[in-house]
Amino acid sequence: MRESIRGEMTWKPDGVMGRTLYLRLSPHDRWRSYKEFPQYVIPDSPGNSQGYKTFVSLLRQQWKVV
C-alpha cells in the first residue's frame, strides 16, 4: 500500500492578498493555490472561505498548518 503524502497548508503566504487556501508538498516548495492540486480539492460551500472544505479534509489526513 502506498503511503499518503502529508504536506503543509496556509491561508495567507507572504505577499498574497485575500483568504484562499495554499498548499505545498514539502517545506522547500513554493506555496500554490489549492486549486492547483485537483487530487485534493473538495468543492467549496457558499459562504465559506475558498478552500475551507479542502482544508478540513487535509487536516483530517494530518497535513500540517503553517
OpenMM code with the backbone's topology and positions (N, CA, C; nanometers):
from openmm import Vec3, app, unit

residues = "MET ARG GLU SER ILE ARG GLY GLU MET THR TRP LYS PRO ASP GLY VAL MET GLY ARG THR LEU TYR LEU ARG LEU SER PRO HIS ASP ARG TRP ARG SER TYR LYS GLU PHE PRO GLN TYR VAL ILE PRO ASP SER PRO GLY ASN SER GLN GLY TYR LYS THR PHE VAL SER LEU LEU ARG GLN GLN TRP LYS VAL VAL".split()
positions = [
    Vec3(0.0834, -0.1182, 0.0000),
    Vec3(0.0000, 0.0000, 0.0000),
    Vec3(0.0883, 0.1251, 0.0000),
    Vec3(0.0493, 0.2243, -0.0791),
    Vec3(0.1270, 0.3467, -0.0906),
    Vec3(0.1023, 0.4401, 0.0273),
    Vec3(0.2088, 0.4969, 0.0798),
    Vec3(0.1957, 0.5929, 0.1903),
    Vec3(0.1427, 0.7250, 0.1358),
    Vec3(0.0481, 0.7845, 0.2066),
    Vec3(-0.0092, 0.9106, 0.1604),
    Vec3(0.0870, 1.0262, 0.1882),
    Vec3(0.0790, 1.1276, 0.1034),
    Vec3(0.1621, 1.2467, 0.1188),
    Vec3(0.0966, 1.3376, 0.2222),
    Vec3(0.1746, 1.3899, 0.3128),
    Vec3(0.1264, 1.4880, 0.4105),
    Vec3(0.2061, 1.6156, 0.3902),
    Vec3(0.1417, 1.7142, 0.3343),
    Vec3(0.2085, 1.8397, 0.3062),
    Vec3(0.1761, 1.9449, 0.4107),
    Vec3(0.1872, 2.0704, 0.3670),
    Vec3(0.1621, 2.1852, 0.4542),
    Vec3(0.0544, 2.2742, 0.3925),
    Vec3(-0.0207, 2.3417, 0.4787),
    Vec3(-0.1276, 2.4315, 0.4355),
    Vec3(-0.1120, 2.5657, 0.5054),
    Vec3(-0.1553, 2.6716, 0.4370),
    Vec3(-0.1600, 2.8047, 0.4989),
    Vec3(-0.2721, 2.8835, 0.4320),
    Vec3(-0.3199, 2.9839, 0.5030),
    Vec3(-0.4255, 3.0678, 0.4479),
    Vec3(-0.3719, 3.1929, 0.3808),
    Vec3(-0.2526, 3.2378, 0.4171),
    Vec3(-0.2032, 3.3619, 0.3575),
    Vec3(-0.0510, 3.3633, 0.3579),
    Vec3(0.0110, 3.3074, 0.2534),
    Vec3(0.1571, 3.3156, 0.2489),
    Vec3(0.2015, 3.4601, 0.2271),
    Vec3(0.3248, 3.4898, 0.2608),
    Vec3(0.3788, 3.6254, 0.2461),
    Vec3(0.3531, 3.6800, 0.1062),
    Vec3(0.3062, 3.8051, 0.1004),
    Vec3(0.2867, 3.8728, -0.0268),
    Vec3(0.1562, 3.8410, -0.0981),
    Vec3(0.0672, 3.7668, -0.0366),
    Vec3(-0.0589, 3.7290, -0.1007),
    Vec3(-0.1750, 3.7967, -0.0295),
    Vec3(-0.2675, 3.8510, -0.1077),
    Vec3(-0.3868, 3.9152, -0.0522),
    Vec3(-0.5030, 3.8161, -0.0564),
    Vec3(-0.6002, 3.8351, 0.0303),
    Vec3(-0.7200, 3.7529, 0.0271),
    Vec3(-0.7121, 3.6332, 0.1196),
    Vec3(-0.8203, 3.5579, 0.1218),
    Vec3(-0.8320, 3.4434, 0.2129),
    Vec3(-0.8594, 3.3182, 0.1303),
    Vec3(-0.7554, 3.2605, 0.0778),
    Vec3(-0.7629, 3.1390, -0.0020),
    Vec3(-0.6603, 3.0407, 0.0524),
    Vec3(-0.6918, 2.9145, 0.0477),
    Vec3(-0.6015, 2.8109, 0.0962),
    Vec3(-0.4851, 2.7902, -0.0014),
    Vec3(-0.3661, 2.7775, 0.0548),
    Vec3(-0.2465, 2.7483, -0.0243),
    Vec3(-0.1820, 2.6213, 0.0299),
    Vec3(-0.1236, 2.5433, -0.0594),
    Vec3(-0.0627, 2.4154, -0.0239),
    Vec3(0.0782, 2.4057, -0.0767),
    Vec3(0.1559, 2.3194, -0.0133),
    Vec3(0.2843, 2.2765, -0.0673),
    Vec3(0.3109, 2.1368, -0.0145),
    Vec3(0.3787, 2.0571, -0.0945),
    Vec3(0.4018, 1.9176, -0.0577),
    Vec3(0.5235, 1.8996, 0.0313),
    Vec3(0.6167, 1.9962, 0.0279),
    Vec3(0.7327, 1.9912, 0.1172),
    Vec3(0.7699, 2.1343, 0.1555),
    Vec3(0.8443, 2.1522, 0.2650),
    Vec3(0.8813, 2.2868, 0.3102),
    Vec3(0.9670, 2.3639, 0.2091),
    Vec3(1.0260, 2.2941, 0.1143),
    Vec3(1.1124, 2.3604, 0.0156),
    Vec3(1.0367, 2.4048, -0.1088),
    Vec3(0.9110, 2.3617, -0.1230),
    Vec3(0.8285, 2.4009, -0.2376),
    Vec3(0.7731, 2.5401, -0.2160),
    Vec3(0.7338, 2.6053, -0.3248),
    Vec3(0.6665, 2.7351, -0.3127),
    Vec3(0.5190, 2.7092, -0.2823),
    Vec3(0.4544, 2.8061, -0.2182),
    Vec3(0.3116, 2.7955, -0.1913),
    Vec3(0.2348, 2.8084, -0.3216),
    Vec3(0.1338, 2.7220, -0.3403),
    Vec3(0.0489, 2.7263, -0.4597),
    Vec3(-0.0969, 2.7163, -0.4165),
    Vec3(-0.1845, 2.7791, -0.4924),
    Vec3(-0.3274, 2.7732, -0.4627),
    Vec3(-0.3727, 2.6278, -0.4564),
    Vec3(-0.4621, 2.6007, -0.3650),
    Vec3(-0.5145, 2.4643, -0.3517),
    Vec3(-0.5782, 2.4150, -0.4812),
    Vec3(-0.6256, 2.5071, -0.5658),
    Vec3(-0.6887, 2.4688, -0.6927),
    Vec3(-0.5887, 2.4081, -0.7915),
    Vec3(-0.4602, 2.4263, -0.7657),
    Vec3(-0.3563, 2.3651, -0.8492),
    Vec3(-0.3309, 2.2189, -0.8106),
    Vec3(-0.4037, 2.1690, -0.7125),
    Vec3(-0.3915, 2.0306, -0.6661),
    Vec3(-0.5280, 1.9617, -0.6784),
    Vec3(-0.5742, 1.9359, -0.8002),
    Vec3(-0.7094, 1.8803, -0.8176),
    Vec3(-0.7315, 1.7481, -0.7443),
    Vec3(-0.6249, 1.6757, -0.7164),
    Vec3(-0.6384, 1.5483, -0.6462),
    Vec3(-0.6815, 1.5666, -0.5007),
    Vec3(-0.6690, 1.6884, -0.4469),
    Vec3(-0.7051, 1.7147, -0.3074),
    Vec3(-0.8289, 1.8032, -0.2915),
    Vec3(-0.8719, 1.8699, -0.3987),
    Vec3(-0.9788, 1.9694, -0.3893),
    Vec3(-1.1137, 1.9067, -0.3546),
    Vec3(-1.1787, 1.9654, -0.2550),
    Vec3(-1.3169, 1.9348, -0.2187),
    Vec3(-1.3966, 2.0610, -0.2551),
    Vec3(-1.5059, 2.0474, -0.3326),
    Vec3(-1.5817, 2.1673, -0.3724),
    Vec3(-1.6234, 2.2531, -0.2527),
    Vec3(-1.6140, 2.3840, -0.2726),
    Vec3(-1.6465, 2.4801, -0.1671),
    Vec3(-1.7970, 2.4952, -0.1503),
    Vec3(-1.8380, 2.5295, -0.0291),
    Vec3(-1.9777, 2.5621, 0.0015),
    Vec3(-1.9930, 2.7137, 0.0000),
    Vec3(-2.1105, 2.7642, -0.0394),
    Vec3(-2.1329, 2.9089, -0.0350),
    Vec3(-2.1134, 2.9613, 0.1078),
    Vec3(-2.0484, 3.0756, 0.1188),
    Vec3(-2.0282, 3.1381, 0.2488),
    Vec3(-1.8991, 3.0997, 0.3191),
    Vec3(-1.8305, 2.9970, 0.2711),
    Vec3(-1.7027, 2.9569, 0.3320),
    Vec3(-1.5864, 3.0201, 0.2569),
    Vec3(-1.4721, 3.0317, 0.3222),
    Vec3(-1.3501, 3.0770, 0.2558),
    Vec3(-1.3138, 2.9768, 0.1467),
    Vec3(-1.2482, 3.0263, 0.0408),
    Vec3(-1.2074, 2.9380, -0.0678),
    Vec3(-1.1078, 2.8354, -0.0159),
    Vec3(-1.1450, 2.7096, -0.0231),
    Vec3(-1.0573, 2.6027, 0.0215),
    Vec3(-1.0901, 2.5473, 0.1584),
    Vec3(-1.1952, 2.5991, 0.2234),
    Vec3(-1.2250, 2.5551, 0.3602),
    Vec3(-1.2509, 2.4043, 0.3682),
    Vec3(-1.3334, 2.3515, 0.2791),
    Vec3(-1.3624, 2.2074, 0.2839),
    Vec3(-1.2373, 2.1253, 0.2533),
    Vec3(-1.1541, 2.1741, 0.1629),
    Vec3(-1.0272, 2.1064, 0.1342),
    Vec3(-0.9385, 2.1101, 0.2579),
    Vec3(-0.9328, 2.2248, 0.3256),
    Vec3(-0.8553, 2.2405, 0.4484),
    Vec3(-0.8967, 2.1362, 0.5526),
    Vec3(-1.0272, 2.1237, 0.5760),
    Vec3(-1.0774, 2.0290, 0.6763),
    Vec3(-1.0403, 1.8861, 0.6371),
    Vec3(-1.0550, 1.8541, 0.5101),
    Vec3(-1.0219, 1.7195, 0.4625),
    Vec3(-0.8734, 1.6884, 0.4830),
    Vec3(-0.7876, 1.7828, 0.4459),
    Vec3(-0.6431, 1.7604, 0.4603),
    Vec3(-0.6006, 1.7600, 0.6070),
    Vec3(-0.6657, 1.8392, 0.6886),
    Vec3(-0.6371, 1.8398, 0.8319),
    Vec3(-0.6634, 1.7006, 0.8906),
    Vec3(-0.7714, 1.6389, 0.8485),
    Vec3(-0.8034, 1.5033, 0.8941),
    Vec3(-0.6993, 1.4001, 0.8475),
    Vec3(-0.6302, 1.4349, 0.7369),
    Vec3(-0.5251, 1.3472, 0.6846),
    Vec3(-0.3878, 1.3829, 0.7427),
    Vec3(-0.3896, 1.4659, 0.8468),
    Vec3(-0.2704, 1.5047, 0.9230),
    Vec3(-0.1727, 1.5945, 0.8455),
    Vec3(-0.2269, 1.6781, 0.7555),
    Vec3(-0.1426, 1.7792, 0.6950),
    Vec3(-0.1114, 1.8832, 0.8012),
    Vec3(0.0025, 1.9493, 0.7867),
    Vec3(0.0478, 2.0485, 0.8842),
    Vec3(-0.0038, 2.1876, 0.8466),
    Vec3(-0.0520, 2.2622, 0.9466),
    Vec3(-0.0947, 2.4003, 0.9264),
    Vec3(0.0209, 2.4922, 0.9623),
    Vec3(0.0560, 2.5794, 0.8703),
    Vec3(0.1676, 2.6709, 0.8902),
    Vec3(0.1153, 2.8139, 0.8953),
] * unit.nanometer
topology = app.Topology()
chain = topology.addChain("A")
for resn in residues:
    res = topology.addResidue(resn, chain)
    for name in ("N", "CA", "C"):
        topology.addAtom(name, app.Element.getBySymbol(name[0]), res)
